Amino acid sequence: MPATRPHHAPSDHPAIAEAKIGILLANLGTPDDYSYWPMRRYLNEFLSDKRVIDYPSWKWQPLLQAIILTKRPFSSGKNYKSIWNHELNESPLMTITKAQTQAIAQQMQQRHGDRVMVDFCMRYGNPSTASKVRAMVAAGCTRILFVPLYPQYAGATSATANDQFFRALMEEKWQPAVRTIDPYFDRPEYIDALAQSVERGYAALENKPDILVVSYHGMPKRYLMQGDPYHCQCQKTTRLLKERLGWQNTDLVTTFQSVFGPEEWLRPYTVEHVAELARQGKKRIAVIAPAFSADCIETLEEINEEIRESFEHAGGEQFTYIPCLNDDPVHVEALCQVIDTNLRGWIG
C-alpha cells in the first residue's frame, strides 16, 4: 500500500508507509565488470576490510595500493572474464543471487503476503548494503531480518556482512528493529539439500568417484586459534553430510581452498590434496563446496579450472564438480525454513 498520513496527524505530517518486515539477503559481492578499474575498486574494498586482512593499515595499505592493486586486477579480471555471464553482463554470483531472491520472495509472499519485503545486497560492490537498508526503511520496513548467505559463520564472511548492515543502520533517523540469523551449517534441511545434490551428481556419472572432496573456503589458521568457529562448523557440516548419505569416513575428505598471503591457512589445501589423491591412486574424484550458497569465482574458476588442473596433472582421470545449491528448489525451501525460524515472534 502507498504511504499515507496518520489519521489524527496534522495536514503537514509526512506520509508513513504501512509497516512491513524486510528480509535482506546478503552475499559476498562482485565487481561491476571484469575490466581493470571495476576490478580494482572491488578488490580494494574487499582487501581493505579488516575482517578479511587484519594486518595494521600502516603495513598493509602501502603494499596493497602500490603493488597488489596494480597487478591483481588484471589476473582477477581474466579469471572473471572466463566465467562471466556475457548475456546479462554480470557475474554468475549476481545472476544466481537474483534468482535466489526471486524464488524466496515468491515463497515468502505465499506464506506471509504483503507483510514481508524480500531483497538482496552485497557486502562489497553493488547493490550496496546501505542502499538496500535505505530502500527497505523508505518502503515502511519497521523490522529487518538480515540473512548473510553463509551456512558456516566466519569473521571474514558473516561478521563483516553484519558489520556493514549495522553501519547502514547508523545512517537511519528511525532505525528498524533488526535481527541477524544464526549460522545454519547443521540445519537438517540444509544438510539434506547438500546430500541430494551429491546423490544427483553421483547418479549422473557412469563411474562412481573414489572419494568426495568437500572443499571449503580457507582462512588463516591464526583466526581459528583466536576463536573463530568456522573450522569446527565446516567439520561438522562434513560429518553430518556423511551421516545423511550413509557413507564411511573414507568416502569423503574435508579440505580448504583460496589460500592468500604468506601465513599458514587451514589445512589440507584443496589444490594440493587433490593432486595427492591422484598420486595415491584415486583417479576419480568429485568436489563439492558447501560454504558457498551460490556458484562464483571460487567455484566456477578456482575449483572447476585450477583445482581440476592440479588433479589431472597429477594423473587424475575423472574430475566432477558438483555445483553449489544455487536456486535449486530444495535449497530455496531450506533457506525459507531458516528465515521462518528467525522470524518467530515477529510474524504468525
C-alpha positions as CSV (number, residue, x, y, z in Angstrom):
1,M,0.0,0.0,0.0
2,P,1.2,3.6,-0.6
3,A,2.4,5.7,2.2
4,T,-0.4,7.7,4.0
5,R,-0.7,10.4,6.6
6,P,-1.6,9.1,10.0
7,H,-5.4,9.6,10.7
8,H,-5.1,12.0,13.6
9,A,-1.9,13.8,12.3
10,P,-1.9,17.4,11.1
11,S,-2.1,18.1,7.4
12,D,1.6,18.8,7.0
13,H,2.7,15.5,8.7
14,P,4.8,13.4,6.4
15,A,3.2,10.3,4.9
16,I,4.2,7.0,6.6
17,A,4.3,3.7,4.7
18,E,2.4,0.7,6.1
19,A,4.7,-1.3,8.4
20,K,6.4,-4.3,6.9
21,I,9.1,-6.8,7.7
22,G,12.2,-6.7,5.5
23,I,14.1,-9.8,4.7
24,L,17.5,-8.7,3.4
25,L,19.7,-11.5,1.9
26,A,23.4,-10.7,1.7
27,N,26.2,-12.3,-0.3
28,L,29.9,-11.5,-0.7
29,G,29.8,-9.3,-3.7
30,T,31.0,-9.0,-7.3
31,P,32.8,-6.4,-9.5
32,D,30.6,-4.5,-11.9
33,D,32.8,-5.6,-14.7
34,Y,36.0,-7.6,-15.3
35,S,38.0,-4.7,-16.7
36,Y,40.8,-3.0,-14.8
37,W,39.1,-0.2,-12.9
38,P,35.9,-2.0,-11.8
39,M,38.1,-4.9,-10.6
40,R,40.5,-2.6,-8.8
41,R,37.6,-0.8,-7.0
42,Y,36.1,-4.2,-5.9
43,L,39.4,-5.7,-4.8
44,N,40.3,-2.5,-2.9
45,E,37.1,-2.6,-0.9
46,F,37.4,-6.3,-0.3
47,L,41.1,-6.4,0.6
48,S,40.9,-3.3,2.8
49,D,38.3,-5.0,5.1
50,K,39.9,-5.5,8.5
51,R,37.8,-8.7,8.9
52,V,39.5,-10.1,5.8
53,I,43.0,-8.9,6.2
54,D,43.7,-7.8,9.8
55,Y,47.3,-6.6,9.3
56,P,47.9,-3.0,10.6
57,S,47.0,-0.4,8.0
58,W,50.4,1.2,8.0
59,K,51.9,-2.1,7.0
60,W,49.2,-3.5,4.7
61,Q,47.9,-0.5,2.8
62,P,51.2,0.6,1.1
63,L,51.6,-3.0,-0.1
64,L,48.0,-3.2,-1.3
65,Q,47.9,0.1,-3.1
66,A,51.3,0.2,-4.6
67,I,51.8,-3.5,-5.6
68,I,48.8,-5.8,-5.3
69,L,46.2,-3.4,-6.8
70,T,48.4,-2.6,-9.8
71,K,48.7,-6.3,-10.8
72,R,45.9,-8.3,-9.3
73,P,43.0,-6.6,-11.2
74,F,44.5,-8.0,-14.5
75,S,44.7,-11.6,-13.3
76,S,41.5,-11.5,-11.4
77,G,39.8,-9.8,-14.3
78,K,41.0,-12.5,-16.7
79,N,39.5,-15.2,-14.3
80,Y,36.2,-13.3,-14.1
81,K,36.1,-13.0,-17.9
82,S,36.3,-16.8,-18.2
83,I,33.1,-17.3,-16.2
84,W,31.2,-14.0,-16.9
85,N,27.6,-14.1,-17.8
86,H,28.1,-12.1,-21.0
87,E,24.4,-12.3,-22.0
88,L,23.3,-10.4,-18.9
89,N,26.7,-8.6,-18.5
90,E,27.1,-9.7,-14.9
91,S,28.9,-12.3,-12.8
92,P,27.3,-15.7,-12.2
93,L,27.1,-14.8,-8.5
94,M,24.9,-11.8,-9.3
95,T,22.7,-13.9,-11.7
96,I,22.2,-16.7,-9.1
97,T,21.6,-14.3,-6.2
98,K,18.9,-12.6,-8.2
99,A,17.3,-15.9,-8.9
100,Q,17.5,-17.0,-5.2
101,T,16.0,-13.7,-4.1
102,Q,13.1,-14.0,-6.6
103,A,12.4,-17.6,-5.5
104,I,12.5,-16.8,-1.8
105,A,10.3,-13.7,-2.3
106,Q,7.7,-15.9,-4.0
107,Q,7.7,-18.3,-1.2
108,M,7.5,-15.6,1.5
109,Q,4.6,-13.9,-0.4
110,Q,2.7,-17.2,-0.4
111,R,3.4,-17.7,3.3
112,H,3.1,-14.2,4.7
113,G,1.5,-12.0,1.9
114,D,2.3,-8.3,1.7
115,R,3.6,-8.2,5.2
116,V,7.1,-9.0,4.1
117,M,9.6,-7.5,1.6
118,V,12.5,-9.6,0.2
119,D,15.6,-8.1,-1.4
120,F,19.4,-8.7,-1.6
121,C,22.6,-6.8,-1.1
122,M,26.3,-7.4,-1.5
123,R,29.0,-6.8,1.2
124,Y,31.4,-5.5,-1.5
125,G,30.3,-3.8,-4.7
126,N,26.7,-3.3,-5.8
127,P,23.9,-3.3,-4.8
128,S,25.4,-2.0,-1.5
129,T,24.0,-2.9,1.9
130,A,23.4,0.7,2.7
131,S,21.3,1.3,-0.4
132,K,19.1,-1.7,0.3
133,V,18.6,-0.8,4.0
134,R,17.6,2.7,2.9
135,A,15.1,1.3,0.4
136,M,13.6,-1.0,3.0
137,V,13.2,1.7,5.6
138,A,11.6,4.0,2.9
139,A,9.2,1.2,2.0
140,G,8.0,1.0,5.6
141,C,10.0,-1.9,7.0
142,T,10.0,-1.3,10.8
143,R,11.7,-4.7,11.3
144,I,14.5,-6.2,9.2
145,L,15.8,-9.7,9.3
146,F,19.4,-9.7,7.9
147,V,20.3,-13.0,6.2
148,P,24.0,-13.5,5.3
149,L,24.1,-16.4,2.9
150,Y,26.9,-18.3,4.6
151,P,26.0,-21.6,6.2
152,Q,29.1,-21.6,8.4
153,Y,29.9,-18.5,10.5
154,A,33.3,-16.8,10.0
155,G,34.5,-13.4,10.9
156,A,35.5,-12.7,7.3
157,T,32.1,-13.6,5.9
158,S,29.1,-13.5,8.3
159,A,30.6,-11.0,10.7
160,T,31.7,-8.4,8.1
161,A,28.4,-8.6,6.4
162,N,26.7,-7.9,9.8
163,D,29.2,-5.1,10.4
164,Q,28.2,-3.4,7.1
165,F,24.5,-3.9,8.0
166,F,24.9,-2.2,11.4
167,R,26.9,0.7,9.7
168,A,24.0,1.2,7.4
169,L,21.6,1.4,10.3
170,M,23.7,4.2,11.8
171,E,22.5,6.4,8.9
172,E,18.8,6.0,9.6
173,K,16.9,8.6,11.6
174,W,14.3,6.0,12.6
175,Q,16.1,2.7,12.9
176,P,14.0,-0.5,12.4
177,A,14.2,-3.4,14.9
178,V,16.7,-5.9,13.5
179,R,17.8,-9.5,13.8
180,T,20.6,-11.4,12.2
181,I,20.2,-15.1,11.5
182,D,22.0,-18.0,13.3
183,P,24.5,-20.0,11.2
184,Y,22.7,-22.9,9.5
185,F,25.6,-25.2,8.9
186,D,23.9,-28.0,10.8
187,R,20.3,-27.5,10.0
188,P,18.8,-30.8,8.8
189,E,17.1,-29.1,5.7
190,Y,20.5,-27.6,4.6
191,I,22.3,-30.9,5.1
192,D,19.6,-32.7,3.2
193,A,19.8,-30.3,0.3
194,L,23.6,-30.9,0.2
195,A,23.1,-34.6,0.2
196,Q,20.5,-34.5,-2.5
197,S,22.9,-32.6,-4.7
198,V,25.6,-35.2,-4.1
199,E,23.2,-38.0,-4.9
200,R,22.1,-36.4,-8.1
201,G,25.7,-35.7,-9.1
202,Y,26.8,-39.3,-8.5
203,A,23.7,-40.8,-10.2
204,A,24.6,-38.9,-13.4
205,L,28.1,-40.5,-13.6
206,E,28.9,-43.8,-15.3
207,N,31.7,-44.4,-12.9
208,K,31.4,-43.6,-9.2
209,P,34.1,-41.3,-7.8
210,D,36.6,-42.9,-5.5
211,I,36.2,-40.0,-3.0
212,L,34.2,-36.8,-2.5
213,V,36.4,-33.8,-1.7
214,V,34.4,-31.4,0.5
215,S,36.1,-28.1,-0.2
216,Y,35.5,-25.0,2.0
217,H,36.9,-21.5,1.6
218,G,40.0,-21.2,3.6
219,M,41.1,-18.8,6.3
220,P,44.4,-18.2,8.2
221,K,44.9,-20.8,10.9
222,R,45.6,-18.0,13.3
223,Y,41.9,-17.0,13.1
224,L,40.9,-20.4,14.3
225,M,43.4,-20.1,17.2
226,Q,41.9,-16.7,18.1
227,G,38.4,-18.2,18.5
228,D,36.7,-18.2,15.1
229,P,34.3,-21.2,15.0
230,Y,34.4,-21.6,11.2
231,H,36.8,-24.6,11.0
232,C,34.7,-26.5,13.6
233,Q,31.4,-25.7,11.8
234,C,32.9,-26.9,8.5
235,Q,34.0,-30.2,10.0
236,K,30.5,-30.7,11.5
237,T,28.9,-30.0,8.1
238,T,31.0,-32.7,6.5
239,R,30.3,-35.2,9.3
240,L,26.5,-34.6,9.1
241,L,26.6,-34.9,5.3
242,K,28.5,-38.2,5.6
243,E,25.9,-39.5,8.1
244,R,23.0,-38.3,5.9
245,L,24.5,-40.1,2.9
246,G,25.2,-43.2,5.0
247,W,28.9,-43.2,4.0
248,Q,32.1,-44.2,5.7
249,N,34.9,-41.8,6.8
250,T,37.0,-42.9,3.8
251,D,34.3,-41.8,1.3
252,L,34.9,-38.1,1.7
253,V,37.5,-35.7,3.0
254,T,37.4,-32.0,4.2
255,T,39.8,-29.6,2.5
256,F,40.2,-25.8,2.3
257,Q,40.9,-23.6,-0.8
258,S,41.6,-20.0,-1.8
259,V,44.9,-19.5,0.2
260,F,46.2,-15.9,0.1
261,G,49.3,-14.4,1.5
262,P,52.4,-16.0,3.2
263,E,51.0,-17.3,6.5
264,E,49.6,-20.8,7.2
265,W,46.0,-21.3,6.4
266,L,43.6,-24.1,7.4
267,R,44.8,-27.5,6.0
268,P,44.7,-29.6,4.0
269,Y,44.8,-27.2,1.0
270,T,42.4,-28.4,-1.7
271,V,44.7,-27.7,-4.7
272,E,47.5,-29.8,-3.1
273,H,45.3,-32.5,-1.7
274,V,43.6,-33.4,-5.0
275,A,47.0,-33.9,-6.5
276,E,48.0,-36.1,-3.6
277,L,44.8,-38.2,-4.0
278,A,45.6,-38.7,-7.7
279,R,49.1,-39.9,-6.8
280,Q,47.6,-42.3,-4.2
281,G,45.6,-43.9,-7.0
282,K,42.3,-42.2,-6.5
283,K,41.8,-41.4,-10.2
284,R,38.1,-40.4,-10.0
285,I,37.0,-37.6,-7.6
286,A,34.1,-35.3,-7.1
287,V,34.3,-31.9,-5.4
288,I,31.6,-30.0,-3.6
289,A,31.8,-26.6,-2.0
290,P,29.2,-26.3,0.9
291,A,30.4,-23.0,2.2
292,F,29.2,-21.2,-0.9
293,S,25.4,-20.7,-1.3
294,A,25.9,-19.7,-5.0
295,D,28.5,-20.6,-7.6
296,C,31.1,-17.8,-8.0
297,I,34.7,-17.2,-8.9
298,E,35.9,-19.6,-6.2
299,T,33.9,-22.5,-7.6
300,L,33.5,-21.9,-11.3
301,E,37.1,-20.8,-11.9
302,E,39.2,-21.9,-8.9
303,I,37.6,-25.4,-8.4
304,N,36.5,-26.2,-11.9
305,E,39.7,-24.9,-13.6
306,E,42.7,-24.5,-11.3
307,I,41.9,-27.4,-8.9
308,R,40.8,-29.6,-11.7
309,E,44.1,-28.9,-13.5
310,S,46.1,-29.8,-10.4
311,F,44.3,-33.1,-10.1
312,E,44.7,-34.0,-13.8
313,H,48.4,-33.0,-13.9
314,A,49.0,-35.5,-11.1
315,G,47.4,-38.3,-13.0
316,G,43.7,-37.9,-12.2
317,E,41.3,-39.1,-14.8
318,Q,37.8,-38.1,-13.8
319,F,37.1,-34.8,-12.1
320,T,33.5,-33.9,-11.3
321,Y,32.4,-30.6,-9.8
322,I,29.0,-30.8,-8.1
323,P,27.5,-27.2,-8.4
324,C,26.5,-25.1,-5.4
325,L,22.9,-25.3,-4.3
326,N,22.1,-22.0,-6.0
327,D,18.4,-21.6,-6.7
328,D,17.6,-25.3,-6.5
329,P,14.0,-25.6,-5.0
330,V,15.3,-27.8,-2.2
331,H,17.8,-25.1,-1.3
332,V,15.2,-22.3,-1.5
333,E,12.9,-24.3,0.8
334,A,15.8,-24.8,3.3
335,L,16.6,-21.1,3.3
336,C,12.9,-20.3,3.7
337,Q,12.8,-22.6,6.8
338,V,15.8,-20.8,8.2
339,I,14.1,-17.5,7.6
340,D,10.8,-18.5,9.1
341,T,12.6,-19.8,12.2
342,N,14.3,-16.4,12.7
343,L,11.0,-14.6,12.1
344,R,9.3,-16.2,15.1
345,G,7.7,-13.7,17.3
346,W,7.6,-11.1,14.5
347,I,5.1,-12.9,12.3
348,G,2.5,-15.6,12.8
